[in-house]
Amino acid sequence: MTGSPDPGAAPVEAAASPQQIGVQVSYGDVRELRGPLLVLGGADGVGWDEFAEVDLAGGGQRHGLVLEVDRDIATLQVLESTGGMALGGIRVRFAGRPLHIQVGSGWLGRVCNGRGEPLDGGPPVTGATFLPVSGWPLNPVHREPPRQPVLTGLSVIDALTTLVRGQKLPIFSVPGLPHLALATQIASQATSEGRSFRVVFAAMGLTHADIAYVRDRLEERSAAGELVLLLNAANDPVIERILTPRIALTVAEHLAYAEGHDVLVIMSDMTSYAEAIREVSAARREIPARRGYPGYLYSDLATLYERCGRVQGHDGSVTVLPVLTMPGGDITHPVADLTGYITEGQIVLAPDVLARGIYPPVDVLSSLSRLMRSGAGKGRTREDHLDVAAQMIAAMARARQAAELAELVGVAALSETDRSYIAYRTHLERDFLNQGPEEFRSLEETLDRAWAALAALPPAELTMVSTTFLDRYLPGRKDRS
């Protein structure tokens, strides 16, 4: 994990103007423009990941990052792309350090592009502190275990795949499913009860129609000063897409560890981000690995996902919710596969669930939160939460078997118990899983709806819930007994 408060990290620099940053020595031996890359010769003393300013012959300026150094030849990623540039008259000046951004509460309520430049008509975002977008390394022993829930207001997530403060929990989707609607609903509704809560939403590779949808859907939270919005359009330079989640996480780390907020970072769509990584890798003429992605995709994704958690001595937390689409619905696709190795569970959206008219279309039996027990139960959510969640999932598995059997022999041929499981599934999907795209449910309402669904089953089938909880929460318990 990375974060600025690491006691062993380098000291945070005070704010400085761009003119004060770096040694202003320019180089003009530009040898090649290749896709988003600029190859520069005679660049002695230049370091990897160093930030640069590119002065054009016509007086314009662009920016770049050093991607590779081979003796005195440096390869730069040009953030605004190399379109319209021509060899001759180009001068490159290096800052002597990686890309830094100003951070602070000034980001809250702002709408910016993927490079952090305002899209809302306001002035440039300023802050009292400069931080590198790559983050500071954090000693693992300074981590605090994730605890306490982040409540999304969505029953299927809060009850069955509880998101925990400091966790990284991805949403796996398929193109065509409402994953963006779900991501924006979580961004607009999520809270950490009793604590100061902020959201950083990083959108990558969206169409302009989707960007307009996101801005409209999150306008209320943005106006309240609780949201940072970074929007990278599909026609923006590919390098900007690589930069967007890093800027989002850097802003989030400062809000969390320096200002004490609980911050939820939503990154959508990580598949678009990985495609940008693949495109740059191809421009660098690297040897491709699985499905054309570079061999370092795993470590690249890890540098993003691991920038979350809680830090000793700091009140805030960073929780990461990446959203990714699986091409062809293939969960073994490299982006989904590697994400699953790094993160702590997954929320899986399924077309067949959506086909039954259920929103959000979460496949309950394919989804899990590995840290749920750290953030749910007595003293965190409600005493019956973990037991009722286990009972619901077990009953869903049995209900699926009963439904498959009914397709073969007919409902009339089923036992009374099997028919009760089919009734349970119907009740669960109608009154618990299905929820309006703007509907917020409290945790109490969610768990009460869960018990109402379980009431469709014979009490003898509720073997994973204690008698005390059955007597206290199961509707009609006294009448049945």
Secondary structure, DSSP 8 states (H G I E B T S, - for coil): -B-TT-TTS---EE---GGGSS---EE--EEEEETTEEEESS-TT--TTEEEEEE-TTS-EEEEEEEEEETTEEEEEETT-STT--SSS-EEEEEEEE-EEEESGGGTT-EEETTS-BSSS------SEEEETT--B--GGGEE---SEEB-S-HHHHHHS-EETT-B--EEE-TTSSHHHHHHHHHHH-B-TTS-EEEEEEEEEE-HHHHHHHHHHTHHHHHTT-EEEEEEETTS-HHHHHHHHHHHHHHHHIIIIIT--EEEEEEE-HHHHHHHHHHHHHHTT----GGG--TTHHHHHHHHHTS-EEETT-S-EEEEEEEEE-GGG-TTSHHHHHHHHHSSEEEEB-HHHHHTT-SS-B-GGG-EETTHHHHSSTTTS-TTHHHHHHHHHHHHHHHHHHHHHHHHH-GGGS-HHHHHHHHHHHHHIIIII---TT----HHHHHHHHHHHHTTS-GGG-TTS-HHHHHHHSTTHHHH-
